[in-house]
Amino acid sequence: MEPCIETTAYASETYECIANAIAFIRQNHLHQPDLKTVAQHVHLSEYHLQRLFTRWAGISPKRFLQYLTVEYAKSRIAATPTLLELTADAGLSSPGRLHDLFVKLEAMSPGEFKAGGTGLQIRYGIHATPFGDCLIATTTRGICNLDFLNGRDEAMAEQHLQTTWTNADIVRDRQVTADICDRIFQPVAAPRSPLVLHVKGTNFQIQVWRALLRIPFAGIATYQGLAESIGRPTAARAVGNALGSNPVGYLIPCHRVIRASGELGGYRWGLDRKAVLLSWEASQNQNLQRD
């Protein structure tokens, strides 16, 4: 599959078109809209939508529909081993798989947490990805933020970063973060050094985020299952709050946690993006199984 990833605004335009199509399909899933209807909604010809969608997802819109259903989500919950059974070496389940990223999480100390970034220099850039524009920020020790803009302009995203790290020296340096973006969204099959995350959070949040790293690519867990995996079976709501505070989208895969009913639940970067991420991973996993 040729990835639909570009270094220009075209990647974001592609994502917006795909996300719009998927949102329309989700909203009208009971009617099973055909390609012509979806194409009309996104103001493209059937040929253009088919080509764009297949290039982005690796499969046709018609086949992609199966990954948007509650029934499929439930089947993936059942197929994903419990987190307690998964290897603690997140990302190493299949080293040769293109989309299995090797991620390590390094938590800040309580003192660093309270300092609000004092003494830290944070470099950031805004980049186009297959899932929309995002702001990537990094310290010398690792990635501290990956925040999808989600309709905000760049100034608002930058302000959010400044608010998150009130005492840090924040520098815009797109050249530094461009390499990180490529490693995340254009991974190569050959093993590379891990992507290190340098995050601040409460002990409970860090515990939840570490558990998230054990969910395999294209796997799906539940809020309750995640709570049970960290020995806090009555803390499903608190787990949901910890997911909502996740500072590093995509790499800490909070999008892989849904309700036991098969419904998506919440997502700080929008439910349509969550549906896009889950369905894209499902389609890539299916392609890998055929190879």
VENPE-V721958 format. One record per residue. OMEGA is omega in whole degrees, 0 to 359 (* if undefined). Layout:
omega
OMEGA
OMEGA
//
This chain:
omega
174
184
178
182
183
179
178
180
183
180
180
178
177
180
182
179
180
181
178
179
181
177
179
179
180
183
183
187
180
181
180
183
179
184
181
181
180
179
178
181
182
175
175
172
178
181
183
179
180
182
181
183
181
178
183
187
183
178
182
175
181
179
180
182
185
182
181
186
176
181
179
180
179
180
179
175
181
184
182
179
177
183
180
182
184
178
178
179
184
177
183
183
179
188
183
184
188
188
176
182
179
186
174
181
176
182
174
176
177
179
178
179
183
184
176
178
179
180
180
167
180
177
185
175
178
189
173
178
177
183
178
180
177
174
177
179
183
168
177
183
179
182
181
178
166
191
175
185
173
177
178
174
185
182
179
178
179
179
178
178
180
179
180
183
191
186
182
172
187
185
175
183
185
181
179
185
178
179
177
180
179
180
181
191
172
184
176
185
182
179
178
176
184
169
184
176
179
191
174
180
175
178
181
179
179
179
179
182
176
179
179
181
179
176
185
175
181
175
178
176
177
176
180
179
179
178
180
183
179
177
180
187
180
187
182
179
178
176
178
178
178
177
180
179
181
183
186
180
175
181
167
199
178
177
182
179
182
177
179
179
185
176
188
187
181
175
188
180
173
182
178
178
178
178
179
182
181
183
177
179
179
181
178
179
178
178
180
180
179
183
*
//
